[in-house]
């Protein structure tokens, strides 16, 4: 392996799992040194980036420019996405401000490399890019194939004076900033923090409802048997204090709603209330 990198992606066939794909956004550049379009998204627990090259010049039309039957994809794990985002902030963006050449990359798969670079300066400034280098030779470290996407640079109109028509135009690296924001958002999403907080709130709410139903059933003379499963967590302080430890429900065995022996009668009474 050229980069001594081991990428243990899930084998969907062996594990019999279904993939989850979410497309985020797409960028196009038919006028770069390597005309292409790139699609950004999420695939299972990874950031997904898919390149499509442009059609041959004689096959392009006003509507059809890119070859969607040909694609080159890579999946970037959470830790490597963090490296790229950190590199954008600490290496690429400062280099663009200073008009210096710089690049960062992470190995993906056994012999591939994903790179973000400032590009080279022309009359409009630097042209930052992302690139996928595939089939890197273990001896020469040269790729067998490469595809680039060059980010477009858009101009903003600053200090516009409507009385005279005077203005200042400034080139902005808006597309690579958009890519950086996508990485930041994807990283936060892949941590599942929001999902956990939602589950935690729902767990508390479900238990509140279950306790209310239990009290209602007991006040009506109905018996209830708990469907909860719990265990006691042990630690260095267990059994050494003045208060007893509280049982904590297992995350995978949360059964917030009680199972009643006379559920039909309870339903009838709840409908009457």
N, C-alpha and C positions, 0 to 999 in steps of 0.2 A: 504494500500500500504506500502510495507516494508520500502521504503526510502522517503515516502511522496513526491514522484516525479510525476509530471503530464507531460506526453509527448503527446502533441497535434499534432500527425501526421495527415496528410491529409487523409481523408477517400475517397479513389478513387471511390468507388461505389456511395457514396452519391453525390460527386461533379462531377461525370462523367468525370474524368480527366484521361489522359493516363500517365503512368509512363515512365520516362526516365532513363535507366540504362546504365552505362558505366563501363566496366571492365578495371582495371588498370594493375594489375599484380597478380601473384600467387606464393606462397611459399609452399614447401613440406618438411616434415620430418617424415619418416617412422621408425626412430630409436629412437624416444624420449620416455619418460615415458608414454606419451599419443599420440601415432602416429596419425597424421592428416595432412591435407592440408588446406590452408586458401586463400581465394580469396578477394582481396581488390578492391574497386571501388567506384562509386558514384551512388546514387539513388535519383532522384529529387534534393532536396536541402540538402541532407545528405551524410555523408560518410557511405558506406556499407561494412560490413565485414561478410563473409560467411565461416563457418567451415564445413569441411567434415571429418568424422572419417575414420580411416583405416578399411579395410575389416578384418574379422576374419582371424587369421593366416593361417588356413587351406584352406581359399578361395583366398588367394593372389597368384598372378602369377608374373612373371617378368615384365609384362606389366600393369596388373591391381592390384593396391595396395590400392586405396582409394574407399570408397563407395559414389559415386556421386548421388545415389538415396536417400541418407540421408544427410540432411544439417541443420545447426543451424545458423541463420542469425540475425544480429542486424543492426539498422540504428542509426548513431550517428549524432546529430544535430550540426550545425556550432559552437555554443557556447561551447558545450562539447568537440568537436574536438580541439578547442583552449585550453581548460583546459588540455587535454591529451598531446598536443604538448608542452605546457609550462612545464608540469610535467616531460616529457621526458628530457627536457633540464636542468631543475633545480633540479630534484630528481633522476631519473633513471640513467642518464649518469654519474653524479658525484658519485653515489653509486657504479656503476660498476668500476670506476677508483679507488675508495677507497676500493673495494672488500667488500662492505657492503650490507646487505639485505634491500631492499626497494620495495614498490609498490604504485601505484596510481590507482584510479578507478573512474568511473562515473556511476550513475544509468541510465539505459535505459529501457523504458517501465515502466510498473507498478511495476514489481517485479523482474527485472533482473539487473545484475551488470556486467560492462565490466572493466577488470583490466589489467594493464601492470605491470610486476614485473621483478626483477633482477634474480629470481630463486635462486638456491643454488649452492654452489661451489663444483666442482669435480676436477679431475686431469687436466682437460683442462680449468678450470676457471669457471666463472658463466655461467648459461644457461638462459638468459632472455626469457620471455614468454609473451603472451597475453592469456586471458581466458575470457570465457563467463559463468557466473553463472546465471542459470535460476530458476524461481519459488522459490525465496527466501522467507522463512517462516517469517511472520510478527512478530512472537514471538521470535523464536530462532535466526533469521537472518541467518540461514543455508540454502544453496541452495538445491533444489530438484534434480538438474542436473548440471553438469559442463563439459566443454570441453576446452582443452588447445591447444595452438600451441607453441612449443618450438623453438625459433629461432636458426638456425644453426650458428656455429662459423667457419669461414674460416681462414686459415693461409696464411700469405703473406711471401714471400721470400725477406729478407732484406740483404743488403750488400753482395750480391753474388759476389764471386771472380772466374771468369771463368778459371783462371790459376791453381787454387788449388782445386776448387769445394767447397770451404768453404762458408757458408752462415749462416744467423740467421733467425729463423722462429718466427713469431709473430702472435698470435691469434687475430683476429679482429671480432668485433661485427657488421659485415657488414649488416646482415639482419635486425637487429633492427634499424640501421641507415637508411637503405632503407625505412623502415616503417615510420620513423620520417620525412624523405624527402617527402614521399607520403602525410603524414598529412599536412605538410607545403604547398605543392603544391595544395592539395585539398581545404584547407582553402582559399587560394588566389583565386582559381577558383570560389568557392562558393560565394565570395563577388561580383562577376560579374563586377569588376572594368575594366577589359580588354574589356568586352562586351560593357560597357557604353562608353568607350573611342572610340571604333570603331563606335558606333551609333552616337556619337557626331561629329566625323570627317565626317561620311557619311552625316549627316544633313547639315553641312557646305558646303560640296561639292555639294549636291543636290540643295541647295539654290543658289549657284554660277551658276550652270547650268540653273536653273529656271530664274535667273535674266538676264543671257545672252540671253536666248530664248525670254524673254519679250522685251528686247531692240531690238532684231532682228525683232520681230513682229511689234513693234511700228515704226521702221524705214521703214518697208515695208507697212505701212498703215493698218496693221491688228489690230483688237481690242482684248483685253484679259481681262478676268474676273478672279480675284484671287480666288483660292480655299482654301486659308489659313484661319485658325481660330485663333484669338489671343485675349489676355486679358491683362489688366494692373495689375501688382502686386502692392498692397498697403503696405506701411510700415510707420514707425514713421516719416520718412522724406518726404513722398509723398506730393507734392504741396507746399513745403516750400523753395525750392531752386530756382535758376535762370534758370535752364534748365528743359525741360519737360522729363518725363520718357519715356523709350522705351518699346513698346509692345513686350511681350515675347510669342512665340508660345507654345501651350500646348504640353506636351511630347507625349500624346496619339493621338493628332490630327494633327501631322505634315504632311502637304501635300506640299512637296517641289516643285512639278512640277505644273505650272499654267495650267488652263483649258482654252483653246482658243475656241472662237466662230467659227472660220473658220480654224479648225485644218487640214482639207484636203489640203487647199491651202498652209498652212505653211509647211506641209510635202513635197509637191511638190517643193516648193522653196528651202527647205533644201537639197533635193536630187540633185537639179541643182547646188548647191554651191559646 
